[in-house]
């Protein structure tokens, strides 16, 4: 089931349960996804949701932030990401920052913290 379909299904459930806040928020997500493109994949939906989470955070709306965050993948950060990068550099010693970042994005997509990865790579490669 695609992320779009899951959100649509959850919106119907929220409607049936009388959860107006969740229903309206999920309707907004679907509307934004439709506005961007009908054939939007999960990655595109995730980008839209991330933007909406950021907006909810700026507006100090914890309820919206929690609801929206539940549709985002678990981020790979910290030691787990450092370990992945270190193994990748060990197995491919000729890789530079761009190569590693491209590999992380290709393999892990939206579930990797690229900002953390970049900082870690700069520390490892520059000494």
N, CA, C and O of each residue as an XYZ file, in Angstrom:
508
protein
N       0.849     -1.180      0.000
C       0.000      0.000      0.000
C       0.892      1.239      0.000
O       1.803      1.364      0.819
N       0.620      2.138     -0.918
C       1.410      3.364     -0.995
C       1.084      4.273      0.189
O       0.057      4.119      0.849
N       1.973      5.212      0.435
C       1.770      6.160      1.520
C       0.506      6.991      1.268
O      -0.260      7.266      2.192
N       0.303      7.380      0.026
C      -0.888      8.152     -0.337
C      -2.151      7.362      0.013
O      -3.089      7.907      0.596
N      -2.169      6.070     -0.347
C      -3.331      5.218     -0.063
C      -3.544      5.051      1.437
O      -4.679      5.040      1.914
N      -2.441      4.920      2.179
C      -2.533      4.774      3.640
C      -3.141      6.033      4.249
O      -4.017      5.947      5.110
N      -2.683      7.190      3.811
C      -3.213      8.453      4.338
C      -4.693      8.583      3.994
O      -5.495      9.016      4.821
N      -5.048      8.206      2.770
C      -6.449      8.281      2.350
C      -7.323      7.358      3.199
O      -8.417      7.738      3.616
N      -6.837      6.156      3.447
C      -7.562      5.198      4.279
C      -7.702      5.713      5.711
O      -8.769      5.607      6.316
N      -6.613      6.273      6.248
C      -6.646      6.822      7.606
C      -7.590      8.022      7.706
O      -8.206      8.243      8.749
N      -7.700      8.792      6.629
C      -8.616      9.931      6.621
C     -10.072      9.444      6.720
O     -10.881     10.030      7.439
N     -10.388      8.386      6.002
C     -11.738      7.816      6.060
C     -12.033      7.296      7.467
O     -13.128      7.499      7.992
N     -11.060      6.630      8.068
C     -11.226      6.127      9.436
C     -11.435      7.285     10.406
O     -12.297      7.217     11.283
N     -10.642      8.355     10.249
C     -10.787      9.535     11.112
C     -12.174     10.149     10.942
O     -12.785     10.589     11.916
N     -12.667     10.177      9.707
C     -14.002     10.708      9.437
C     -15.061      9.872     10.147
O     -15.966     10.411     10.784
N     -14.942      8.554     10.034
C     -15.913      7.653     10.671
C     -15.864      7.746     12.191
O     -16.885      7.582     12.859
N     -14.665      8.013     12.744
C     -14.511      8.114     14.193
C     -14.803      9.513     14.727
O     -14.770      9.734     15.938
N     -15.085     10.444     13.844
C     -15.391     11.807     14.278
C     -14.167     12.608     14.699
O     -14.300     13.620     15.387
N     -12.975     12.170     14.295
C     -11.730     12.875     14.612
C     -11.504     13.952     13.546
O     -10.796     13.746     12.560
N     -12.121     15.084     13.778
C     -12.124     16.162     12.782
C     -10.729     16.715     12.542
O     -10.373     17.004     11.400
N      -9.930     16.869     13.595
C      -8.586     17.414     13.448
C      -7.753     16.537     12.521
O      -7.139     17.034     11.578
N      -7.732     15.238     12.788
C      -6.952     14.308     11.966
C      -7.491     14.265     10.542
O      -6.719     14.272      9.583
N      -8.814     14.220     10.399
C      -9.433     14.147      9.069
C      -9.050     15.367      8.240
O      -8.650     15.233      7.083
N      -9.172     16.562      8.830
C      -8.862     17.783      8.094
C      -7.381     17.876      7.736
O      -7.024     18.315      6.642
N      -6.528     17.462      8.663
C      -5.090     17.506      8.402
C      -4.710     16.530      7.287
O      -3.939     16.878      6.392
N      -5.240     15.331      7.339
C      -4.934     14.339      6.304
C      -5.519     14.762      4.956
O      -4.929     14.496      3.909
N      -6.659     15.408      4.983
C      -7.235     15.933      3.740
C      -6.312     16.992      3.134
O      -6.156     17.071      1.916
N      -5.707     17.802      3.998
C      -4.746     18.814      3.529
C      -3.520     18.159      2.897
O      -3.026     18.615      1.866
N      -3.037     17.096      3.519
C      -1.883     16.377      2.971
C      -2.228     15.817      1.593
O      -1.459     15.971      0.644
N      -3.382     15.171      1.487
C      -3.796     14.603      0.206
C      -3.973     15.689     -0.853
O      -3.597     15.505     -2.010
N      -4.544     16.810     -0.450
C      -4.726     17.925     -1.379
C      -3.405     18.457     -1.898
O      -3.267     18.761     -3.083
N      -2.439     18.568     -1.004
C      -1.121     19.045     -1.416
C      -0.442     18.024     -2.335
O       0.200     18.402     -3.315
N      -0.582     16.750     -2.024
C      -0.028     15.708     -2.894
C      -0.676     15.755     -4.278
O       0.010     15.619     -5.291
N      -1.990     15.947     -4.321
C      -2.696     16.038     -5.597
C      -2.270     17.276     -6.380
O      -2.152     17.245     -7.605
N      -2.044     18.356     -5.654
C      -1.634     19.604     -6.311
C      -0.274     19.428     -6.989
O      -0.054     19.926     -8.092
N       0.626     18.722     -6.325
C       1.963     18.507     -6.873
C       1.916     17.544     -8.053
O       2.612     17.748     -9.047
N       1.111     16.510     -7.953
C       1.005     15.572     -9.071
C       0.251     14.325     -8.677
O       0.486     13.764     -7.607
N      -0.640     13.892     -9.520
C      -1.490     12.736     -9.236
C      -0.680     11.456     -9.068
O      -1.039     10.592     -8.268
N       0.420     11.333     -9.824
C       1.211     10.103     -9.787
C       2.418     10.234     -8.852
O       3.475      9.654     -9.101
N       2.248     10.994     -7.787
C       3.314     11.232     -6.823
C       3.654      9.939     -6.080
O       2.762      9.237     -5.603
N       4.942      9.633     -5.985
C       5.354      8.425     -5.275
C       5.534      8.721     -3.787
O       5.334      9.852     -3.343
N       5.913      7.699     -3.023
C       6.068      7.856     -1.574
C       7.109      8.915     -1.226
O       6.930      9.666     -0.267
N       8.184      8.983     -1.990
C       9.231      9.969     -1.725
C       8.678     11.387     -1.831
O       8.992     12.244     -1.005
N       7.867     11.628     -2.835
C       7.257     12.951     -2.990
C       6.306     13.268     -1.850
O       6.293     14.392     -1.348
N       5.510     12.291     -1.437
C       4.600     12.480     -0.297
C       5.385     12.771      0.978
O       4.993     13.623      1.776
N       6.489     12.062      1.163
C       7.306     12.268      2.354
C       7.864     13.682      2.376
O       7.892     14.321      3.428
N       8.306     14.175      1.230
C       8.820     15.558      1.163
C       7.729     16.556      1.561
O       7.987     17.508      2.298
N       6.538     16.334      1.076
C       5.427     17.232      1.408
C       5.134     17.170      2.904
O       4.956     18.204      3.548
N       5.086     15.975      3.448
C       4.793     15.818      4.879
C       5.894     16.455      5.716
O       5.608     17.103      6.723
N       7.158     16.278      5.309
C       8.256     16.911      6.052
C       8.081     18.424      6.099
O       8.305     19.048      7.136
N       7.685     19.005      4.984
C       7.436     20.453      4.955
C       6.302     20.847      5.882
O       6.366     21.874      6.557
N       5.260     20.022      5.911
C       4.125     20.312      6.787
C       4.500     20.132      8.259
O       4.007     20.863      9.117
N       5.371     19.161      8.554
C       5.852     18.975      9.928
C       6.657     20.195     10.357
O       6.501     20.695     11.470
N       7.512     20.663      9.469
C       8.319     21.851      9.776
C       7.426     23.051     10.055
O       7.676     23.811     10.990
N       6.392     23.219      9.252
C       5.450     24.320      9.439
C       4.710     24.185     10.770
O       4.545     25.165     11.497
N       4.266     22.965     11.083
C       3.555     22.730     12.349
C       4.472     23.022     13.534
O       4.036     23.568     14.548
N       5.740     22.655     13.396
C       6.717     22.907     14.467
C       6.903     24.413     14.672
O       6.964     24.891     15.805
N       6.991     25.152     13.563
C       7.159     26.609     13.653
C       5.938     27.280     14.269
O       6.052     28.307     14.939
N       4.771     26.690     14.037
C       3.529     27.245     14.578
C       3.230     26.705     15.976
O       2.195     27.026     16.561
N       4.143     25.882     16.512
C       3.998     25.274     17.841
C       2.715     24.457     17.959
O       2.058     24.462     19.000
N       2.368     23.759     16.884
C       1.177     22.915     16.873
C       1.613     21.456     17.050
O       1.843     20.742     16.074
N       1.719     21.035     18.296
C       2.219     19.690     18.620
C       1.310     18.579     18.092
O       1.794     17.530     17.665
N      -0.013     18.808     18.120
C      -0.939     17.778     17.644
C      -0.700     17.472     16.163
O      -0.581     16.311     15.773
N      -0.633     18.520     15.349
C      -0.385     18.331     13.921
C       0.978     17.696     13.685
O       1.125     16.809     12.844
N       1.965     18.158     14.432
C       3.317     17.622     14.278
C       3.345     16.120     14.565
O       3.981     15.363     13.832
N       2.666     15.690     15.617
C       2.622     14.269     15.965
C       1.893     13.442     14.910
O       2.352     12.367     14.524
N       0.760     13.951     14.452
C      -0.014     13.221     13.440
C       0.805     13.069     12.165
O       0.915     11.973     11.616
N       1.375     14.170     11.699
C       2.143     14.132     10.448
C       3.405     13.282     10.578
O       3.749     12.538      9.660
N       4.086     13.390     11.700
C       5.332     12.640     11.909
C       5.105     11.139     11.878
O       6.017     10.379     11.552
N       3.901     10.710     12.214
C       3.623      9.271     12.215
C       3.670      8.678     10.804
O       3.735      7.457     10.656
N       3.638      9.510      9.777
C       3.695      9.037      8.393
C       5.101      9.105      7.804
O       5.311      8.726      6.652
N       6.060      9.584      8.586
C       7.437      9.677      8.105
C       8.217      8.425      8.476
O       7.963      7.812      9.513
N       9.171      8.046      7.624
C       9.991      6.879      7.961
C      10.904      7.203      9.143
O      11.211      8.366      9.405
N      11.325      6.172      9.842
C      12.265      6.355     10.944
C      13.604      6.784     10.340
O      14.119      6.131      9.432
N      14.152      7.861     10.836
C      15.399      8.397     10.308
C      16.599      7.612     10.836
O      16.652      7.239     12.008
N      17.554      7.374      9.949
C      18.817      6.759     10.345
C      19.765      7.900     10.677
O      20.124      8.693      9.806
N      20.166      7.979     11.933
C      21.054      9.057     12.370
C      22.089      8.489     13.341
O      22.133      7.286     13.595
N      22.894      9.360     13.858
C      23.818      9.018     14.928
C      24.758      7.882     14.614
O      25.298      7.778     13.512
N      24.944      7.029     15.609
C      25.926      5.952     15.495
C      25.617      4.984     14.362
O      26.531      4.507     13.689
N      24.347      4.691     14.145
C      23.966      3.762     13.074
C      24.408      4.309     11.719
O      24.958      3.572     10.901
N      24.173      5.589     11.482
C      24.569      6.209     10.219
C      26.092      6.294     10.121
O      26.664      6.046      9.059
N      26.738      6.640     11.216
C      28.205      6.692     11.226
C      28.791      5.326     10.879
O      29.764      5.233     10.131
N      28.201      4.279     11.420
C      28.657      2.922     11.152
C      28.487      2.575      9.677
O      29.385      1.989      9.071
N      27.352      2.927      9.099
C      27.100      2.664      7.677
C      28.141      3.379      6.821
O      28.688      2.797      5.884
N      28.410      4.637      7.145
C      29.382      5.426      6.381
C      30.781      4.841      6.524
O      31.508      4.718      5.538
N      31.161      4.482      7.744
C      32.499      3.940      7.974
C      32.710      2.633      7.215
O      33.778      2.419      6.641
N      31.700      1.753      7.206
C      31.797      0.495      6.462
C      31.886      0.779      4.965
O      32.664      0.137      4.260
N      31.109      1.720      4.482
C      31.126      2.079      3.068
C      32.500      2.604      2.663
O      33.020      2.227      1.613
N      33.090      3.467      3.482
C      34.415      4.003      3.178
C      35.494      2.915      3.261
O      36.461      2.937      2.499
N      35.327      1.984      4.170
C      36.278      0.880      4.304
C      36.226     -0.022      3.072
O      37.262     -0.469      2.581
N      35.023     -0.286      2.577
C      34.851     -1.161      1.412
C      35.146     -0.463      0.091
O      35.469     -1.118     -0.900
N      35.037      0.856      0.073
C      35.291      1.634     -1.150
C      36.170      2.833     -0.801
O      35.675      3.957     -0.726
N      37.465      2.609     -0.588
C      38.343      3.679     -0.109
C      38.513      4.853     -1.074
O      38.970      5.921     -0.666
N      38.152      4.672     -2.345
C      38.291      5.769     -3.305
C      37.074      6.699     -3.310
O      37.082      7.724     -3.993
N      36.051      6.355     -2.567
C      34.838      7.179     -2.517
C      35.131      8.519     -1.861
O      35.833      8.598     -0.852
N      34.579      9.568     -2.455
C      34.636     10.897     -1.856
C      33.284     11.221     -1.240
O      32.393     10.373     -1.190
N      33.139     12.449     -0.773
C      31.896     12.869     -0.123
C      30.704     12.705     -1.059
O      29.665     12.178     -0.661
N      30.853     13.153     -2.286
C      29.754     13.060     -3.254
C      29.326     11.633     -3.523
O      28.134     11.340     -3.622
N      30.305     10.745     -3.640
C      29.995      9.328     -3.896
C      29.217      8.711     -2.741
O      28.234      7.999     -2.946
N      29.672      8.995     -1.528
C      29.011      8.434     -0.346
C      27.595      9.000     -0.213
O      26.650      8.254      0.044
N      27.448     10.307     -0.388
C      26.133     10.937     -0.264
C      25.167     10.376     -1.310
O      24.005     10.103     -1.010
N      25.655     10.208     -2.531
C      24.824      9.649     -3.608
C      24.400      8.216     -3.259
O      23.245      7.841     -3.457
N      25.339      7.423     -2.741
C      25.032      6.051     -2.348
C      23.985      6.027     -1.232
O      23.031      5.253     -1.295
N      24.158      6.865     -0.219
C      23.197      6.913      0.894
C      21.803      7.279      0.396
O      20.805      6.681      0.799
N      21.757      8.269     -0.485
C      20.460      8.710     -1.000
C      19.810      7.625     -1.858
O      18.602      7.405     -1.782
N      20.619      6.953     -2.673
C      20.087      5.894     -3.537
C      19.585      4.695     -2.733
O      18.524      4.145     -3.029
N      20.345      4.295     -1.719
C      20.015      3.094     -0.965
C      18.973      3.357      0.114
O      18.042      2.570      0.281
N      19.123      4.460      0.850
C      18.264      4.709      2.010
C      17.208      5.790      1.772
O      16.299      5.955      2.585
N      17.320      6.515      0.680
C      16.316      7.515      0.324
C      16.072      8.558      1.394
O      17.005      9.157      1.929
N      14.811      8.762      1.693
C      14.388      9.812      2.616
C      14.575      9.444      4.088
O      14.277     10.250      4.970
N      15.063      8.241      4.356
C      15.174      7.817      5.749
C      16.554      8.074      6.342
O      16.835      7.644      7.461
N      17.415      8.768      5.611
C      18.751      9.063      6.119
C      18.891     10.571      6.338
O      18.428     11.376      5.530
N      19.528     10.929      7.432
C      19.782     12.334      7.761
C      21.033     12.770      7.005
O      22.151     12.558      7.473
N      20.843     13.378      5.838
C      21.969     13.746      4.988
C      22.826     14.848      5.598
O      24.022     14.919      5.317
N      22.246     15.701      6.418
C      23.020     16.736      7.104
C      24.025     16.110      8.054
O      25.197     16.486      8.064
N      23.569     15.159      8.847
C      24.470     14.451      9.763
C      25.532     13.686      8.971
O      26.708     13.686      9.334
N      25.107     13.037      7.889
C      26.038     12.259      7.070
C      27.140     13.159      6.518
O      28.313     12.785      6.538
N      26.777     14.322      6.033
C      27.752     15.256      5.483
C      28.758     15.705      6.541
O      29.962     15.729      6.283
N      28.269     16.059      7.727
C      29.174     16.485      8.806
C      30.115     15.357      9.200
O      31.311     15.586      9.382
N      29.594     14.143      9.334
C      30.417     13.001      9.715
C      31.472     12.722      8.646
O      32.633     12.476      8.970
N      31.072     12.761      7.376
C      32.019     12.510      6.290
C      33.147     13.540      6.271
O      34.311     13.190      6.078
N      32.801     14.791      6.469
C      33.829     15.846      6.473
C      34.824     15.609      7.613
O      36.028     15.795      7.440
N      34.315     15.198      8.777
C      35.210     14.906      9.903
C      36.121     13.724      9.604
O      37.313     13.764      9.908
N      35.561     12.666      9.005
C      36.336     11.464      8.732
C      37.364     11.705      7.624
O      38.525     11.313      7.751
N      36.933     12.347      6.545
C      37.814     12.516      5.386
C      38.844     13.628      5.567
O      39.915     13.590      4.962
N      38.522     14.611      6.392
C      39.442     15.737      6.575
C      40.305     15.593      7.827
O      41.052     16.501      8.191
N      40.192     14.480      8.452
C      41.115     14.252      9.520
C      40.612     14.123     10.864
O      41.390     13.927     11.798
